[in-house]
Amino acid sequence: MSLLPRSLFGRLALLLVTVVLLAVLTSIVLFRQDRSALLARQFSDTKIVQLQALRAALETTDGPQRRENLTRLNREYGVRIIPEADRPTIGAPALGARFNALAERLREGLGPDTEVRIAPRLSLMLVRVNAGGNGYWIGYPIPLEPRAQDVPSRALPWTLTVIALLLIAAFFFARYLARPLRELATAVDQVGRGGTPPALPERGPTEIAAVNRGFNSMLANLRQVERDRAVLLAGVSHDLRTPLARLRLGVEMGTQDEVTRAGMVADIAEMDRIVGQFLEFARDDAATALEPADLNTVVSACSERYARAGRDVAFVPGEIPAMPLKPTAMSRLVANLLDNALAYGMPPVTVTTSRVGDNVLLDVADRGAGVPPRDVERLKQPFTRASAARSRSDGAAGAGLGLAIVERIARLHGGAFDLLPRDGGGTIARVTLPIR
C-alpha cells in the first residue's frame, strides 16, 4: 500500500509542500546561525562600551569614598567590581573558542592588558581592566548570552505566515498544473459515453499541448469515421436502389425478353460488385501481420486472372527484392487498380514493377482520357466517382471505393499512392512501397 496520493494533483501538491517546507527549514537554520553570531557580536560591542564607561568611572574612585563608589557602580551597572590588589589570582583562565573570540574583541576595545578569567565558584566571568593605574576585576554572571526572552524576535510569526502563504500558492499552482489533465479526463469520459466533446486547447506546457493535440487528432479521426459510416450507409441505399428497382420491374413484368434478362443479370453483377467493394472498404487489414513476400508473384497471379478472362492486361516484372507485405491486401490493391484501369481507361493496360533507391514502384498504366491534376486527391476519397470525362466504359456508376481502398492499403504498408499523367495519353496509377 503506497502512502503517496493517487492523483497527479495530490502528488504535485505533496512535492511542492515538501520543497517549501525544506526551504523554510533551511532558512530557519541559517537565520538562527546568523542570529546567534549577530547577538554575540552585539553582546561584545555592548560590553566593550560598558567596560569603557566603567573604566572611566573607576579612574575617579580613589580616596576615602572608594568602597562606597565601588558599591554604587556595582549597583548601577549590575556587575561585581573587585580590586586586583584584593584578589590578584581570582578564578581561572577562560578557555574555548567563544571566550577566546570575546577576549580578542575586548583587547581591541580596551587595550592589550585586558584579560578574561572564569570564577566557577562565584558563577562569574571576570574581565581585568586598568583604571587610574590600578587593576580591577569586573565580574559578569554566567552565562553571558542574553536570554531568549530578553531579545524580542518576530521570526516565528513571520515564518508561520510565509509557510501559510507558500502552501496556499502551492495548492493553487498544483491545481493549475492538473487542470489540463482533468479536462482531458472529462473529454475521454465523454467520448467513452458516446458524446462528442469540444476540442481541447493546444497550449500550455509542451507535454500537455502534445497530448491534447493527439487527442484532438483522434477526435477528428473518430468524427471522420462517423461521417464515413453515415456516407457508407447512404451509399449502400443509394447505389443498390437503382438496380433493385430494375430487377423489381423485370420480375413484375415477367418478361421472357433476352435483353431484359441480360440487363437483370448485369444488375445483379453490379450489385455484387458494389457490395464487394463495401466489404473490402470495411475490412480491417491493419490486424494482418506483414510477412516477407515477392511482390512480382502477387502481381503476376492477379494479372493472369484478368488475362485468362480475355482482358488486355500485360505484366512486365522488374528486378525487385522480397519485402514485407500483406499478400491478401496487396492482391486486392492490384485488383482494384486493374478494375479502375479497365473500367475508366482504355486498353492495353500494362503493369510494371521496378526498384528506385529504397522503394519499389508498382505502376498500372492505361490509355484512357487521363485524370486532371485537380481531381487526383478528390478521387482518393471514399465514395468519390470519376468525372464525365473519365466515366466507366460499361456505363455502371460504381461505389467510388476502389481508389480509396488502394490508398488505405498503400498506407498500411508505409507507402503512398498517386495518379500521374502518362506520356501519349492515359494515366499511371503508381504505388510506392518501402523495401524495409
N, C-alpha and C positions, 0 to 999 in steps of 0.2 A: 504493500500500500504506500503510494507516494505521498509525501507531505506537501508537494508543490501544488499550487492551484491548477485545475484542469483547463481553464480558459486562458486564451492568449492575453486577454485584458488583465486577469489576475497575475499572470507571470510578469507582464510588463510593470504592473504596479509594484509587485514584490521587488523586482530588480531596481526600480527607481527608488523605492523606500530604503532598500539596503544601501544603495550608493549614497543617498542623502544622509542616512544615519552614520555611515563610515566617515563621510566628510565632516559632519558635525562633531563626532567624537574626536577626530584628528584635530579639528580646530580647538576643541576644549583643552586637549592635552597640550597643544602648543601654547595656547593662551595662559594655561596655568604655569607652564615653564617660564614664559616671558614675564608673567605677573610676579612670580617668585623672584626672578632676577631684578625686576624693577623695584619691588618692595625692599629687597636687600640693599640696593643702591640708594634708595630714598632714606632707608634707616641709617646708612653710613653717613650720608650727607647731613641728615638731621643731627646725629650725634656729634659730628665734627663742629657744626655751628654751636651746639650746646656746650661742648667742651671748650671751644674758644671763648664763649661768654663766661663760663666758669673760671677759666684761667685768668681772664681779665678781672673778675671779681676777687679771686684769691690773691692777686697781687696787692690788694689793699686790706687784707685781713690781719696783717701783723700788728702786734700791740696787745694791750691788756684785754681788748674785746675780741681776741682771736677766736676763742672757743664759742662765744655767742654768735659770732659771724658765721662760723662753720655750721653751727646748728641751723641758723637761718637759711643758709644756702642749701643744706640738705633738704630742708622742708620745701623751699621754693622750687628746686629743680628735681625733687623726687629721687635723689641719689644719696649715696653714703660717701662722705669725704673723709679719708684717713691720712693724716700727715705721714710721709715716708719716714720721718725721724722716729715716730711711734712704732711703726711696723715695717721695718726695712725688708723683711723676707716674707711678706704675706703671700699666700696662695702658691700656685704652681704655673709654669709656663703654659700658655694656651696653644694647643696643638690642633691640627686639622685644617683642611682647605678653607673652610668657612672663616675661621679665626685668622688664618694667615692673610687672606684677602682683606679682611677687616683691618688688621694691623697695618698692612701696606697703605690703605687709604687714610688711616689715622696719621701715619707718619707723614704722608704727603700734605695733610692739612695742618698738623700740629708740630711737626719737626721730627728730626731723626731720633731723638732721645725718647720718643713715645714707646711705651711697652704695654703689652696686653697679657694679663695673667688671669687665672681662674682660681676662685676660692670655693671649692665644693661645700665646705662646712657652712659657709655663710650664704651659699647659693648666689654668689656674685661673680660678675665679670669685672675685673679691675683694669682701669686704664691709667697709666702713670703719665702725669704732665708736670712740667716745670712752670712755676709762677712765683715771681719775685725772688728768684734764687733758691727757692725751696721746692722739694718734690712732694707731690700729693698722689694718693691712690683714689681714684673716683670709681665707685662701685655701682654697677647696674644689675638689676635682678636677672637671673637666668630663667627661661630663655629670653634671648634678645629680640627674637622675631615678634612683631606685633601680632596680637591675637586676631583671628578672622573677624570677630565682631567689631574690632577696633578699626578695621579698614572697610568702609562701605563699598559694596560691589553690586552691580546690576547685571553681571554676566549671566546668572541663572535665568531670570525672566526673559532677557533678550534671547538667550539660547533656545528657550522653550518657544518663544514667539517665532524665531526663524525656522525651527523644526516644523511647527504647525503650518507656516506659510509654504514651506517646501513640500510638505506632504500633500497639501491641497493642490499645489501646482503639479506634483507628480500624478495625482489622481486624474486631473483633467487632461494632462498630457497623455497618459495611458489610454484614456477614453478616446482621445483624438486619434491615436495610432490604431486603435482597434476598430474604429468606426467603419473604415472601408471593408474590413473583413465581416463585420456584422451585416453591412449592406449586401456583400457577396453571398453570405449565408442565407439571407432573406430571399435574394433573387433565385438562388439554387432551389430553395424550398418551393418557391412559386412555380419554377419550371417543373419540379417533381410532381406538383399537384395539377399540372396541365395548363397552367397560366402562361402569360407572356409578359414578363417584367420589362420595364424600360431599360435601355442601355445604361450600363454603369459608366461613371465618369472615368476617363483615361488620363487622370492627372494624379499628382501626389508623388510619393516615393516610387522609384523606378520599379521595384518588385511588385508593388500593389498595382501600378499602372500596367505592367506586363500581364498580370493575372486578369485584370479587368478587360484588357484588350483581347486576351484569349477567350474570356467568357463571352464578350460581345461577338467575336467571330463565330463561336459555337452557336450563339443565339441566332445569328444571321443565317448560319447553315441550317439550323432547325426550321427557321421560317421558310427558307428556300425549299427544304424537303416537304414542308407542309403545302407550299404552293405547287410543287411538282406533283404531289399526291392529288391535289384538287384538279390540276390540269390533266393528270393521268385518268382520273375517273371521268372527267368531262370528255376527254379524247376518246375513251372507250365507247361511251354512249354515242358520241357524235359519229365516230368512224364506222361503227357497226350498224348504225341506224339505216344508212342508205342501202347496203347490200341486204340487210334483213327485210327492208321494205320491198325490194325487188323479188326476193325469194317468196315473200308472202303473196305478192301479186301473181307470181307464176304458179304457186300452189293453188290459189283461188281460181285461176283461170283453167287449171288442169290441162294446159296445152300440151300437145304432142310435137310442137314445132322444135326441130333440132337446134335452130338458132337460140330459141328461148332456153332450151336445155343447156346449151353451151354457156349461155350467159349465167344460168344458175350455178353451174359448176365453177365458172370463173369467180362468181361472188363468194362461193364457199371457200375457194382458194385464197381470195383476198382477205376474207375474214380470218382464215387460219394464219396467214402471214401477219396480219395486224396483231392478233392475239400472241403469236410467237414473239414479235418484237416487244410487246408489253412485258412478256415473261422474261425476256432477255434483259430488258432495262431494269426490271425489279430484282433480278438475280444478284446476290451478293458475292462477287468474285474476290473480295478482299480476304475472305476466310480461307481461300485456297492458297496452299504453300507454293513458293517458287521452287522449281527443280531444274537442273541442267538439261537443256534440250537443244535440238538442232532446228533452228527456225526454217531452214530450207525444207526439211522433212514435213513440217506442219503446213507450209505454204504449198508445197508440191501436192500433198494429199488433197487439199481443198481445191486447188486449180484443176486437178484431174477430174474431180466430180463434175465440175462445170463443163469441162471439155467433153466428157463422155455424154453429157446431156445435150451436146450439139452446140454449145455456146463458143463463140470465138474468143477463147482465153488462152494466152501463152505465158509460160513461166520461164524466166531467164535467171537461174540461180547464180549468185556470186560467191566468192571465197570469204566466208564468214565463220567465226569460231562458234563453238557451243556457248550458250549463255543461259542465265536463269530466266525461266519463263513459266507462265501458267498455260500449259499447252491447250487446254479446252477453251479458255478465254481467248487465247491468241487465234485459235481456229475460227471462233465466232467473229473476231475482228476482221480476219481476211475475208470471211464470207460476206460480211456487211459491206466491205469495200467493193467486192466484186458485184454484189447486188446493186449497189449505188451506181457503179460504173456502167453496168449493163442496162439499168433502168433509166438513167438520166443522160448517159453519154452515147457514143456510137462505137461499134467495133472497128478495129480489133482492140481488145483490152490486153495490155501487157503488164505482167507482174515481175518485178526485179528486186533482188536483194544485193546490197553492197556494203562494204565497210569504209567508213570515213573517220579516221582517228580512233577514238574510243567508243564510237557509236556505230550501230548498224541501221541502215536505211532500208525500209520496205516501201516500195513505190508501186502504186496501181494507177496506170495511165490509160486514158480513153481518148477518143477523138470526137467528143461532143462539142456543145456550144461553149463550154467553159463556165467558170464561176466568176462573177465580178468581185474584185478585191473587197468591196464594201460589204459583201454578203458572206464572207468567209466565216467570221466569228458568229454571225447570226445562225448559220446552218449547223454549227456545232451544238446549239442549244436544243434541249428536248422539245419535241412536238413542233419543230420548225420545218416547213416544206419549202421546196425549191420554187424559184420564181417562174413566171410563164415562159421565159426564155430558155429555161432548163427544166422542162417537165418530163414526167415519165413517158417512156416510149410506148408502154402498154396502156396508157390512159388512166391507170389507177392513181388514187390520191396518196396512199401510204399513210403511215402513222407519224412520220417525221422523227423517228427514234434511231435510225441506222447510224448516222454520224455521231449522235450523242453517245451511243454505245461504244463506238470506236474511240472517241475522246476519253471516255471513262477507263477503258481497258488500257489505253496507252499510258494514262496517268498512273494506273496501278503498277505498271512496270517501270515507273520512274521516267517515262519518255514523254513525247509530245506528238501532236497530230496537226497537220496543216494541209490546206488545199492550195496548190500552186498552178499557175498557167503553164501550159505545155507548148513548146515550140511547134508551130504548124497547126495549132488549134487543139483544144481539148483541155483536160485537167489532169494533174498529177496529185493523187491523194498520197501524202508521204507521212509515214510513221517513223519517228526517230527513237531508237531504243538504246540505252546504255549497255555496253558489254558487261560491265561489273554491276 
